[in-house]
Amino acid sequence: MIKDDFTLRHNGPQPEDLNIMLKTIGVSSLDELIDKTIPASIRFKEELPLPDGMTEGVYLNHVKGLFAKNKIYKSYIGMGYYNTYTPGVILRNITENPGWYTAYTPYQAEISQGRLEALLNYQTMISDLTGMTLANASMLDEATAAAEMMLMFFNSRKREAVKNGVNKFFVASDVFPQTLAVIQTNAHPQGIEVVTGDHFKTTIDETFFGVMVQYPGSWGEVIDYRSFAAEAKAKGVFVGVAADLLALTLLTPPGEWGADCVVGNTQRFGVPMGFGGPHAGYFACIDDLKRQMPGRIIGVTIDAHGNKALRM
């Protein structure tokens, strides 16, 4: 077999090594192995029609020529994902800075006080824009944040509602389809019945534990939900909102018209499309729901020396 030598170990097996391996698995050649492994209907036996080799420079020019044939159109699909402009200073110092984008979970988060301060500032911004008391340090995306909101409402039902088997969750018909799909996926194993429809025509009664609306809706409408939220809360039903974070810089915060929880997508704040995501979702709620709130929260505390410190 292969000797304990760097060159041999890192440049693949020798012919005699291949023969030993083939004999061990009971075949005489690589072709026989492939014939036994790949179905004949998809087995390609001819040689690949590859062009002559190119140098790196020639190849790059060739590929650029192919790319130039593409027609680039503007995306008008929307549905929670919108093209944005990211200022160069942010792009270079944050988006392209390994210190920020490195995929590392801070298991000892308190060591990185700078990162925690950035997340605390983020939470403060989310609370300000949504009108909510609390915000966590982000979720996976808007759809999973909405599903977590539904589960939080479900687990926060009053004893009487649990005893009576209250299990309906209303989702307005103008909620983004990808959000609805994730909600339905999470609802089924919990025994939750998802009811969809026009919020103007749907009667919310005591058989519902929560409702969710999109603000603005998937058709771009900005609807005044004050009366709908008041009606739901009068029946003891939680009110959830999936809101466009950038739109909230102009619109009335959901917290001011009766929302118990607000979720959404942070992509609107200059984050590149990234072929459709996912992008970090935000999650904010009222103080009464903090014990059921998912995710991590950055808080301010005092260290052993009496200095202000941040904790996850």
Contacts in CASP RR format, 6 or more apart in sequence:
PFRMAT RR
TARGET T0000
AUTHOR 0000-0000-0000
METHOD contacts of the structure
MODEL  1
MIKDDFTLRHNGPQPEDLNIMLKTIGVSSLDELIDKTIPASIRFKEELPL
PDGMTEGVYLNHVKGLFAKNKIYKSYIGMGYYNTYTPGVILRNITENPGW
YTAYTPYQAEISQGRLEALLNYQTMISDLTGMTLANASMLDEATAAAEMM
LMFFNSRKREAVKNGVNKFFVASDVFPQTLAVIQTNAHPQGIEVVTGDHF
KTTIDETFFGVMVQYPGSWGEVIDYRSFAAEAKAKGVFVGVAADLLALTL
LTPPGEWGADCVVGNTQRFGVPMGFGGPHAGYFACIDDLKRQMPGRIIGV
TIDAHGNKALRM
1 17 0 8 1.000
1 20 0 8 1.000
2 8 0 8 1.000
2 9 0 8 1.000
2 12 0 8 1.000
2 13 0 8 1.000
2 14 0 8 1.000
2 17 0 8 1.000
8 14 0 8 1.000
13 21 0 8 1.000
18 30 0 8 1.000
22 28 0 8 1.000
22 29 0 8 1.000
22 30 0 8 1.000
22 33 0 8 1.000
25 33 0 8 1.000
27 33 0 8 1.000
27 36 0 8 1.000
34 43 0 8 1.000
35 43 0 8 1.000
54 62 0 8 1.000
74 83 0 8 1.000
75 81 0 8 1.000
75 83 0 8 1.000
75 273 0 8 1.000
79 176 0 8 1.000
79 177 0 8 1.000
79 178 0 8 1.000
79 218 0 8 1.000
80 142 0 8 1.000
80 176 0 8 1.000
80 244 0 8 1.000
80 265 0 8 1.000
80 267 0 8 1.000
80 268 0 8 1.000
81 265 0 8 1.000
81 267 0 8 1.000
81 273 0 8 1.000
81 276 0 8 1.000
81 277 0 8 1.000
81 279 0 8 1.000
82 267 0 8 1.000
82 268 0 8 1.000
83 273 0 8 1.000
84 267 0 8 1.000
84 268 0 8 1.000
84 269 0 8 1.000
84 270 0 8 1.000
84 271 0 8 1.000
84 272 0 8 1.000
84 273 0 8 1.000
85 270 0 8 1.000
86 95 0 8 1.000
86 270 0 8 1.000
86 271 0 8 1.000
86 272 0 8 1.000
90 270 0 8 1.000
94 100 0 8 1.000
95 101 0 8 1.000
95 271 0 8 1.000
95 272 0 8 1.000
106 112 0 8 1.000
106 115 0 8 1.000
106 312 0 8 1.000
109 115 0 8 1.000
109 116 0 8 1.000
109 311 0 8 1.000
109 312 0 8 1.000
110 116 0 8 1.000
110 309 0 8 1.000
110 310 0 8 1.000
110 311 0 8 1.000
110 312 0 8 1.000
113 309 0 8 1.000
113 310 0 8 1.000
114 310 0 8 1.000
116 298 0 8 1.000
116 310 0 8 1.000
116 311 0 8 1.000
116 312 0 8 1.000
117 310 0 8 1.000
119 137 0 8 1.000
119 138 0 8 1.000
119 298 0 8 1.000
119 312 0 8 1.000
120 298 0 8 1.000
120 299 0 8 1.000
120 300 0 8 1.000
120 310 0 8 1.000
122 135 0 8 1.000
122 137 0 8 1.000
122 138 0 8 1.000
123 134 0 8 1.000
123 135 0 8 1.000
123 136 0 8 1.000
123 137 0 8 1.000
123 297 0 8 1.000
123 298 0 8 1.000
124 135 0 8 1.000
126 132 0 8 1.000
126 135 0 8 1.000
126 245 0 8 1.000
126 282 0 8 1.000
126 284 0 8 1.000
127 133 0 8 1.000
127 134 0 8 1.000
127 135 0 8 1.000
127 284 0 8 1.000
129 245 0 8 1.000
129 248 0 8 1.000
129 249 0 8 1.000
129 253 0 8 1.000
130 243 0 8 1.000
130 248 0 8 1.000
130 253 0 8 1.000
130 254 0 8 1.000
130 255 0 8 1.000
130 259 0 8 1.000
130 262 0 8 1.000
130 282 0 8 1.000
130 284 0 8 1.000
131 253 0 8 1.000
131 254 0 8 1.000
131 255 0 8 1.000
131 256 0 8 1.000
131 262 0 8 1.000
131 284 0 8 1.000
132 253 0 8 1.000
132 254 0 8 1.000
132 255 0 8 1.000
132 259 0 8 1.000
132 261 0 8 1.000
132 262 0 8 1.000
132 284 0 8 1.000
132 285 0 8 1.000
132 286 0 8 1.000
133 284 0 8 1.000
133 285 0 8 1.000
133 286 0 8 1.000
133 287 0 8 1.000
133 290 0 8 1.000
134 284 0 8 1.000
134 285 0 8 1.000
134 286 0 8 1.000
134 287 0 8 1.000
134 290 0 8 1.000
134 293 0 8 1.000
134 297 0 8 1.000
135 282 0 8 1.000
135 283 0 8 1.000
135 284 0 8 1.000
135 297 0 8 1.000
136 283 0 8 1.000
136 284 0 8 1.000
136 293 0 8 1.000
136 294 0 8 1.000
136 295 0 8 1.000
136 296 0 8 1.000
136 297 0 8 1.000
137 295 0 8 1.000
137 296 0 8 1.000
137 297 0 8 1.000
137 298 0 8 1.000
137 312 0 8 1.000
138 266 0 8 1.000
138 280 0 8 1.000
138 281 0 8 1.000
138 282 0 8 1.000
138 283 0 8 1.000
139 145 0 8 1.000
139 148 0 8 1.000
139 263 0 8 1.000
139 280 0 8 1.000
139 281 0 8 1.000
139 282 0 8 1.000
139 283 0 8 1.000
139 294 0 8 1.000
139 295 0 8 1.000
140 278 0 8 1.000
140 280 0 8 1.000
140 281 0 8 1.000
141 265 0 8 1.000
141 277 0 8 1.000
141 278 0 8 1.000
141 279 0 8 1.000
141 280 0 8 1.000
141 281 0 8 1.000
142 176 0 8 1.000
142 179 0 8 1.000
142 242 0 8 1.000
142 263 0 8 1.000
142 264 0 8 1.000
142 265 0 8 1.000
142 279 0 8 1.000
142 281 0 8 1.000
143 176 0 8 1.000
143 178 0 8 1.000
143 179 0 8 1.000
143 181 0 8 1.000
143 182 0 8 1.000
143 183 0 8 1.000
144 182 0 8 1.000
144 281 0 8 1.000
145 263 0 8 1.000
145 264 0 8 1.000
145 281 0 8 1.000
145 282 0 8 1.000
145 283 0 8 1.000
146 175 0 8 1.000
146 179 0 8 1.000
146 182 0 8 1.000
146 183 0 8 1.000
146 212 0 8 1.000
146 242 0 8 1.000
146 263 0 8 1.000
146 264 0 8 1.000
147 182 0 8 1.000
147 183 0 8 1.000
147 185 0 8 1.000
147 186 0 8 1.000
147 187 0 8 1.000
148 263 0 8 1.000
148 283 0 8 1.000
148 294 0 8 1.000
148 295 0 8 1.000
149 212 0 8 1.000
149 240 0 8 1.000
149 261 0 8 1.000
149 263 0 8 1.000
149 283 0 8 1.000
149 285 0 8 1.000
150 169 0 8 1.000
150 183 0 8 1.000
150 186 0 8 1.000
150 187 0 8 1.000
150 192 0 8 1.000
150 210 0 8 1.000
150 212 0 8 1.000
151 186 0 8 1.000
151 190 0 8 1.000
151 294 0 8 1.000
152 261 0 8 1.000
152 285 0 8 1.000
152 289 0 8 1.000
152 292 0 8 1.000
152 293 0 8 1.000
152 294 0 8 1.000
153 169 0 8 1.000
153 209 0 8 1.000
153 210 0 8 1.000
153 238 0 8 1.000
153 240 0 8 1.000
153 260 0 8 1.000
153 261 0 8 1.000
154 167 0 8 1.000
154 169 0 8 1.000
154 190 0 8 1.000
154 192 0 8 1.000
154 209 0 8 1.000
155 292 0 8 1.000
156 238 0 8 1.000
156 288 0 8 1.000
156 289 0 8 1.000
156 292 0 8 1.000
157 166 0 8 1.000
157 209 0 8 1.000
161 206 0 8 1.000
161 209 0 8 1.000
164 206 0 8 1.000
166 206 0 8 1.000
166 207 0 8 1.000
166 208 0 8 1.000
166 209 0 8 1.000
167 191 0 8 1.000
167 192 0 8 1.000
167 193 0 8 1.000
167 209 0 8 1.000
168 192 0 8 1.000
168 193 0 8 1.000
168 195 0 8 1.000
168 207 0 8 1.000
168 208 0 8 1.000
168 209 0 8 1.000
168 210 0 8 1.000
169 183 0 8 1.000
169 187 0 8 1.000
169 192 0 8 1.000
169 193 0 8 1.000
169 194 0 8 1.000
169 195 0 8 1.000
169 208 0 8 1.000
169 209 0 8 1.000
169 210 0 8 1.000
169 211 0 8 1.000
169 212 0 8 1.000
170 195 0 8 1.000
170 196 0 8 1.000
170 197 0 8 1.000
170 199 0 8 1.000
170 202 0 8 1.000
170 204 0 8 1.000
170 208 0 8 1.000
170 210 0 8 1.000
170 211 0 8 1.000
170 212 0 8 1.000
171 180 0 8 1.000
171 183 0 8 1.000
171 194 0 8 1.000
171 195 0 8 1.000
171 196 0 8 1.000
171 197 0 8 1.000
171 211 0 8 1.000
171 212 0 8 1.000
172 196 0 8 1.000
172 197 0 8 1.000
172 198 0 8 1.000
172 199 0 8 1.000
172 211 0 8 1.000
172 212 0 8 1.000
172 213 0 8 1.000
172 214 0 8 1.000
172 217 0 8 1.000
173 196 0 8 1.000
173 197 0 8 1.000
173 198 0 8 1.000
173 199 0 8 1.000
174 213 0 8 1.000
174 214 0 8 1.000
174 217 0 8 1.000
174 218 0 8 1.000
174 219 0 8 1.000
174 221 0 8 1.000
175 196 0 8 1.000
175 212 0 8 1.000
175 213 0 8 1.000
175 214 0 8 1.000
175 217 0 8 1.000
175 218 0 8 1.000
175 242 0 8 1.000
176 214 0 8 1.000
176 218 0 8 1.000
176 242 0 8 1.000
177 218 0 8 1.000
179 214 0 8 1.000
179 242 0 8 1.000
180 194 0 8 1.000
180 196 0 8 1.000
183 194 0 8 1.000
183 212 0 8 1.000
184 194 0 8 1.000
186 192 0 8 1.000
187 193 0 8 1.000
187 194 0 8 1.000
195 202 0 8 1.000
195 208 0 8 1.000
199 211 0 8 1.000
199 213 0 8 1.000
199 223 0 8 1.000
199 225 0 8 1.000
199 228 0 8 1.000
204 211 0 8 1.000
204 228 0 8 1.000
204 231 0 8 1.000
204 232 0 8 1.000
204 235 0 8 1.000
204 237 0 8 1.000
205 235 0 8 1.000
206 235 0 8 1.000
206 236 0 8 1.000
206 237 0 8 1.000
208 232 0 8 1.000
208 235 0 8 1.000
208 237 0 8 1.000
209 237 0 8 1.000
209 238 0 8 1.000
210 232 0 8 1.000
210 237 0 8 1.000
210 238 0 8 1.000
210 239 0 8 1.000
210 240 0 8 1.000
211 228 0 8 1.000
211 232 0 8 1.000
211 237 0 8 1.000
211 238 0 8 1.000
211 239 0 8 1.000
211 240 0 8 1.000
212 240 0 8 1.000
212 241 0 8 1.000
212 242 0 8 1.000
213 223 0 8 1.000
213 225 0 8 1.000
213 228 0 8 1.000
213 239 0 8 1.000
213 240 0 8 1.000
213 241 0 8 1.000
213 242 0 8 1.000
214 241 0 8 1.000
214 242 0 8 1.000
214 243 0 8 1.000
215 222 0 8 1.000
215 223 0 8 1.000
215 225 0 8 1.000
215 241 0 8 1.000
215 242 0 8 1.000
215 243 0 8 1.000
215 244 0 8 1.000
215 247 0 8 1.000
215 251 0 8 1.000
215 254 0 8 1.000
216 222 0 8 1.000
216 223 0 8 1.000
216 244 0 8 1.000
216 247 0 8 1.000
216 251 0 8 1.000
217 223 0 8 1.000
222 247 0 8 1.000
222 251 0 8 1.000
224 257 0 8 1.000
225 241 0 8 1.000
225 254 0 8 1.000
225 257 0 8 1.000
226 257 0 8 1.000
226 258 0 8 1.000
229 239 0 8 1.000
229 257 0 8 1.000
229 258 0 8 1.000
229 259 0 8 1.000
230 258 0 8 1.000
232 238 0 8 1.000
232 239 0 8 1.000
233 239 0 8 1.000
233 258 0 8 1.000
238 260 0 8 1.000
238 261 0 8 1.000
239 258 0 8 1.000
239 259 0 8 1.000
239 260 0 8 1.000
239 261 0 8 1.000
240 254 0 8 1.000
240 259 0 8 1.000
240 260 0 8 1.000
240 261 0 8 1.000
240 262 0 8 1.000
240 263 0 8 1.000
241 254 0 8 1.000
241 259 0 8 1.000
241 261 0 8 1.000
241 262 0 8 1.000
241 263 0 8 1.000
242 262 0 8 1.000
242 263 0 8 1.000
242 264 0 8 1.000
243 251 0 8 1.000
243 254 0 8 1.000
243 262 0 8 1.000
243 263 0 8 1.000
243 264 0 8 1.000
244 264 0 8 1.000
244 265 0 8 1.000
244 268 0 8 1.000
245 264 0 8 1.000
245 265 0 8 1.000
245 266 0 8 1.000
245 268 0 8 1.000
245 269 0 8 1.000
245 282 0 8 1.000
246 268 0 8 1.000
246 269 0 8 1.000
247 268 0 8 1.000
248 254 0 8 1.000
253 262 0 8 1.000
254 262 0 8 1.000
255 262 0 8 1.000
260 285 0 8 1.000
260 286 0 8 1.000
260 288 0 8 1.000
260 289 0 8 1.000
261 283 0 8 1.000
261 284 0 8 1.000
261 285 0 8 1.000
261 286 0 8 1.000
261 289 0 8 1.000
262 282 0 8 1.000
262 283 0 8 1.000
262 284 0 8 1.000
262 285 0 8 1.000
263 281 0 8 1.000
263 282 0 8 1.000
263 283 0 8 1.000
263 284 0 8 1.000
264 281 0 8 1.000
264 282 0 8 1.000
264 283 0 8 1.000
265 279 0 8 1.000
265 280 0 8 1.000
265 281 0 8 1.000
265 282 0 8 1.000
266 279 0 8 1.000
266 280 0 8 1.000
266 281 0 8 1.000
266 282 0 8 1.000
267 273 0 8 1.000
267 277 0 8 1.000
267 279 0 8 1.000
267 280 0 8 1.000
271 279 0 8 1.000
271 280 0 8 1.000
283 293 0 8 1.000
283 294 0 8 1.000
283 295 0 8 1.000
285 293 0 8 1.000
296 312 0 8 1.000
297 312 0 8 1.000
298 310 0 8 1.000
298 311 0 8 1.000
298 312 0 8 1.000
299 310 0 8 1.000
299 311 0 8 1.000
299 312 0 8 1.000
300 308 0 8 1.000
300 309 0 8 1.000
300 310 0 8 1.000
300 311 0 8 1.000
301 308 0 8 1.000
301 309 0 8 1.000
301 310 0 8 1.000
301 311 0 8 1.000
302 308 0 8 1.000
302 309 0 8 1.000
303 309 0 8 1.000
END
